[in-house]
Amino acid sequence: MAKASGEALNQTVGTLILGLGAVLALNHRWDITIGTLTAFALILVTTYKPVKTLTTSYTSIMESIAGAERLFQVLDMEEEPADRPHAQTMDGLSHSIRFHDVHFDYGEGEILTGIDLEVQPGEVIAFVGRTGTGKSTLMDLLLRFHDPTSGSIEIDGIDLRDIQRNSFLDHVAVVTQEPFLFDETIAENIRYGMRDASDEEVRAAAAAASADEFIDQLPEGYATPVGEFGLRLSGGQRQRITIARAILCNPAILVFDEATSALDAKTERAVQVAIEALRGQRTIFLIAHRLTTIRHADRIVVLDEGRIAEIGDHETLMSRPGIYHELIGSNVS
């Protein structure tokens, strides 16, 4: 609207100037002749558009510079850690996942210091602690978004850096706080975890994630379109579909990173049922603040300033004073 108004104003001013010039030329004022007026009009017509383009291009140039800066920031990001020469494939998890004296920093001081932890297949391990204690960073190291500054993470005794990253990730599934769904049907969103899965396998995964109870109530069932980003479904429904997708991958390791933090109590219980159903079948890592999500974990690892401060089950940790007792008592859970 403003652009159109400015254009109309420019045309009006130009017309008035030419009109005034014509009056002055006809009355032989200011030595203005018809030839002078004609030359002025030609110059005005031929230079108006280039000058206008030049003046308005400044904004576009500034916007382009800002976009280019963001693009180069992405291009300058470090690549994902490369596989070591002769890295081997992973067939599954048989013995343990071991964090051995793991240290990590981003170049501005250590985030994790001396993490020692051994996890057995089928265990449910919860990580808790105040914000910034390194919980998500520890999982990032497990997923090999970064490599430890020192120390190692071992899968069945093999350094994770000696395992082909893509092969390892084939055995891992992650459920985050913000579930992402495609603008497809419920079945296709679940099947994205394994593209050649049969309808029976999709339904089994949905049942394991406690998603079948609401899917069966929908008029179109598994053929229900979820809409862009899954907006036709509630947050809890979207979360359970992403859990079903993760289960369908049949991973050896499942990571739930604040997967229930944005859910209401009823929906959280449904998700908790899904997690409980997987107990013993998958090695599960939980990052959470809510007591209902972590209290049934086999072990709860309490991080403080990048170190393991406490470790034990819920009853053991609550029976003695400590950080976990403070977190639960202050309703951080």
VOFI-354736 format. One line per field, with one value per residue (C-alpha): x, y, z; chain; residue number from 1. Coordinates in steps of 0.5 Angstrom, whole numbers, plus 500, padded with zeros to 3 digits. Layout:
<nodes>
x = [X, ...] $
y = [Y, ...] $
z = [Z, ...] $
ch = [A, ...] $
i = [NUM, ...] $
</nodes>
This chain:
<nodes>
x = [500, 506, 509, 503, 502, 509, 509, 503, 506, 512, 508, 504, 510, 513, 506, 506, 513, 512, 506, 509, 515, 510, 506, 513, 515, 509, 509, 517, 519, 525, 528, 525, 523, 519, 526, 529, 522, 522, 530, 528, 522, 526, 532, 526, 523, 530, 533, 527, 527, 534, 535, 529, 532, 538, 535, 531, 536, 539, 534, 535, 542, 542, 537, 542, 548, 544, 542, 549, 552, 547, 549, 556, 555, 552, 558, 563, 560, 564, 563, 560, 566, 569, 570, 576, 580, 578, 572, 567, 560, 555, 551, 547, 548, 550, 554, 554, 555, 561, 563, 570, 573, 569, 571, 568, 569, 567, 573, 571, 572, 570, 562, 563, 569, 571, 564, 565, 558, 557, 550, 547, 543, 536, 537, 533, 538, 535, 539, 537, 540, 540, 540, 547, 550, 551, 545, 544, 551, 553, 547, 550, 557, 553, 550, 557, 555, 561, 567, 570, 576, 579, 576, 572, 565, 565, 560, 561, 568, 569, 571, 565, 570, 572, 565, 562, 557, 552, 552, 551, 546, 542, 541, 539, 532, 531, 525, 525, 521, 518, 516, 516, 511, 510, 504, 502, 497, 499, 501, 506, 509, 510, 513, 518, 522, 522, 519, 518, 514, 508, 501, 501, 508, 506, 500, 504, 509, 503, 500, 507, 507, 500, 498, 493, 488, 487, 488, 483, 478, 479, 474, 480, 484, 491, 489, 488, 492, 496, 496, 503, 507, 502, 497, 491, 493, 494, 501, 501, 498, 504, 509, 506, 506, 514, 515, 511, 516, 522, 520, 519, 526, 527, 533, 538, 538, 532, 534, 528, 530, 525, 520, 514, 516, 511, 505, 499, 499, 494, 498, 505, 502, 500, 507, 510, 506, 509, 516, 515, 513, 520, 523, 528, 527, 531, 537, 533, 536, 532, 533, 527, 525, 519, 519, 513, 518, 524, 522, 522, 528, 533, 538, 538, 544, 545, 549, 552, 557, 559, 560, 556, 554, 550, 547, 542, 534, 529, 528, 536, 537, 531, 533, 539, 540, 543, 542, 537, 533, 533, 531, 525, 523, 524, 519, 524, 521] $
y = [500, 505, 503, 504, 511, 513, 511, 515, 521, 521, 521, 527, 531, 529, 531, 538, 539, 538, 542, 548, 547, 547, 554, 557, 555, 558, 564, 565, 565, 564, 562, 556, 553, 547, 544, 545, 542, 536, 535, 535, 530, 525, 525, 524, 518, 515, 516, 515, 507, 506, 511, 508, 501, 504, 507, 501, 496, 498, 495, 488, 489, 489, 483, 479, 481, 478, 472, 471, 471, 466, 462, 462, 461, 454, 453, 454, 449, 444, 437, 431, 427, 422, 415, 412, 408, 401, 403, 397, 396, 394, 388, 390, 391, 385, 387, 394, 401, 404, 412, 411, 418, 422, 429, 434, 442, 447, 451, 455, 450, 443, 441, 434, 432, 425, 421, 414, 410, 403, 401, 394, 392, 393, 398, 404, 410, 417, 423, 429, 435, 443, 446, 446, 440, 437, 432, 433, 434, 427, 424, 428, 425, 418, 420, 422, 429, 430, 426, 426, 431, 425, 419, 414, 411, 404, 399, 392, 394, 397, 405, 408, 412, 405, 404, 406, 412, 411, 403, 405, 410, 405, 402, 408, 412, 419, 422, 429, 434, 437, 431, 432, 429, 430, 432, 425, 419, 417, 410, 413, 417, 411, 407, 413, 409, 403, 404, 397, 395, 392, 394, 389, 392, 399, 397, 393, 399, 403, 399, 399, 406, 406, 410, 405, 407, 414, 412, 407, 412, 416, 416, 414, 410, 410, 413, 420, 425, 429, 436, 440, 438, 434, 440, 436, 432, 434, 434, 428, 424, 427, 424, 417, 417, 419, 414, 408, 411, 410, 403, 401, 402, 396, 400, 397, 404, 409, 416, 420, 427, 431, 427, 429, 436, 439, 434, 434, 429, 424, 424, 424, 417, 414, 416, 413, 406, 406, 407, 402, 397, 397, 396, 390, 390, 396, 400, 407, 413, 418, 426, 429, 433, 430, 425, 421, 420, 418, 415, 408, 408, 402, 408, 415, 419, 426, 431, 437, 441, 436, 431, 425, 427, 421, 415, 410, 408, 413, 410, 410, 417, 420, 416, 421, 428, 430, 434, 429, 430, 438, 437, 433, 437, 444, 441, 441, 434] $
z = [500, 502, 496, 491, 495, 494, 486, 485, 489, 484, 478, 481, 482, 475, 472, 476, 474, 466, 467, 470, 465, 459, 462, 463, 455, 452, 456, 454, 462, 465, 458, 458, 451, 448, 446, 453, 456, 451, 453, 460, 459, 456, 461, 466, 463, 461, 468, 473, 473, 474, 479, 483, 482, 485, 491, 493, 492, 498, 503, 498, 499, 506, 507, 502, 507, 513, 509, 507, 514, 516, 510, 512, 519, 517, 512, 517, 522, 524, 520, 524, 527, 522, 522, 524, 519, 519, 523, 524, 523, 530, 530, 536, 544, 548, 554, 556, 554, 558, 559, 561, 564, 559, 559, 554, 553, 547, 548, 554, 560, 561, 561, 563, 568, 569, 567, 569, 568, 566, 563, 562, 556, 558, 563, 564, 566, 568, 568, 572, 575, 575, 568, 565, 568, 562, 561, 554, 552, 555, 550, 544, 546, 546, 539, 536, 535, 538, 541, 548, 549, 553, 555, 551, 550, 549, 546, 548, 549, 543, 543, 539, 535, 532, 530, 523, 526, 521, 523, 530, 529, 526, 533, 536, 536, 539, 542, 543, 547, 540, 536, 529, 524, 516, 513, 511, 515, 522, 519, 514, 520, 524, 518, 517, 522, 517, 510, 508, 515, 514, 517, 522, 524, 524, 529, 534, 534, 536, 541, 544, 544, 547, 541, 538, 544, 540, 533, 533, 535, 529, 524, 519, 524, 521, 515, 518, 515, 521, 517, 517, 523, 526, 528, 527, 533, 540, 543, 547, 541, 536, 542, 542, 534, 535, 540, 536, 530, 534, 537, 529, 528, 533, 536, 541, 545, 546, 548, 551, 551, 555, 552, 557, 559, 555, 556, 561, 567, 563, 557, 561, 564, 557, 555, 561, 560, 553, 556, 562, 556, 553, 560, 559, 551, 550, 553, 555, 557, 560, 561, 565, 571, 572, 578, 575, 569, 572, 579, 576, 573, 574, 576, 577, 575, 578, 575, 578, 575, 570, 575, 577, 584, 586, 583, 585, 585, 587, 594, 595, 593, 597, 603, 604, 604, 597, 590, 588, 595, 594, 587, 588, 595, 591, 586, 580, 578] $
ch = [A, A, A, A, A, A, A, A, A, A, A, A, A, A, A, A, A, A, A, A, A, A, A, A, A, A, A, A, A, A, A, A, A, A, A, A, A, A, A, A, A, A, A, A, A, A, A, A, A, A, A, A, A, A, A, A, A, A, A, A, A, A, A, A, A, A, A, A, A, A, A, A, A, A, A, A, A, A, A, A, A, A, A, A, A, A, A, A, A, A, A, A, A, A, A, A, A, A, A, A, A, A, A, A, A, A, A, A, A, A, A, A, A, A, A, A, A, A, A, A, A, A, A, A, A, A, A, A, A, A, A, A, A, A, A, A, A, A, A, A, A, A, A, A, A, A, A, A, A, A, A, A, A, A, A, A, A, A, A, A, A, A, A, A, A, A, A, A, A, A, A, A, A, A, A, A, A, A, A, A, A, A, A, A, A, A, A, A, A, A, A, A, A, A, A, A, A, A, A, A, A, A, A, A, A, A, A, A, A, A, A, A, A, A, A, A, A, A, A, A, A, A, A, A, A, A, A, A, A, A, A, A, A, A, A, A, A, A, A, A, A, A, A, A, A, A, A, A, A, A, A, A, A, A, A, A, A, A, A, A, A, A, A, A, A, A, A, A, A, A, A, A, A, A, A, A, A, A, A, A, A, A, A, A, A, A, A, A, A, A, A, A, A, A, A, A, A, A, A, A, A, A, A, A, A, A, A, A, A, A, A, A, A, A, A, A, A, A, A, A, A, A, A, A, A, A, A, A, A, A, A, A, A] $
i = [1, 2, 3, 4, 5, 6, 7, 8, 9, 10, 11, 12, 13, 14, 15, 16, 17, 18, 19, 20, 21, 22, 23, 24, 25, 26, 27, 28, 29, 30, 31, 32, 33, 34, 35, 36, 37, 38, 39, 40, 41, 42, 43, 44, 45, 46, 47, 48, 49, 50, 51, 52, 53, 54, 55, 56, 57, 58, 59, 60, 61, 62, 63, 64, 65, 66, 67, 68, 69, 70, 71, 72, 73, 74, 75, 76, 77, 78, 79, 80, 81, 82, 83, 84, 85, 86, 87, 88, 89, 90, 91, 92, 93, 94, 95, 96, 97, 98, 99, 100, 101, 102, 103, 104, 105, 106, 107, 108, 109, 110, 111, 112, 113, 114, 115, 116, 117, 118, 119, 120, 121, 122, 123, 124, 125, 126, 127, 128, 129, 130, 131, 132, 133, 134, 135, 136, 137, 138, 139, 140, 141, 142, 143, 144, 145, 146, 147, 148, 149, 150, 151, 152, 153, 154, 155, 156, 157, 158, 159, 160, 161, 162, 163, 164, 165, 166, 167, 168, 169, 170, 171, 172, 173, 174, 175, 176, 177, 178, 179, 180, 181, 182, 183, 184, 185, 186, 187, 188, 189, 190, 191, 192, 193, 194, 195, 196, 197, 198, 199, 200, 201, 202, 203, 204, 205, 206, 207, 208, 209, 210, 211, 212, 213, 214, 215, 216, 217, 218, 219, 220, 221, 222, 223, 224, 225, 226, 227, 228, 229, 230, 231, 232, 233, 234, 235, 236, 237, 238, 239, 240, 241, 242, 243, 244, 245, 246, 247, 248, 249, 250, 251, 252, 253, 254, 255, 256, 257, 258, 259, 260, 261, 262, 263, 264, 265, 266, 267, 268, 269, 270, 271, 272, 273, 274, 275, 276, 277, 278, 279, 280, 281, 282, 283, 284, 285, 286, 287, 288, 289, 290, 291, 292, 293, 294, 295, 296, 297, 298, 299, 300, 301, 302, 303, 304, 305, 306, 307, 308, 309, 310, 311, 312, 313, 314, 315, 316, 317, 318, 319, 320, 321, 322, 323, 324, 325, 326, 327, 328, 329, 330, 331, 332, 333] $
</nodes>
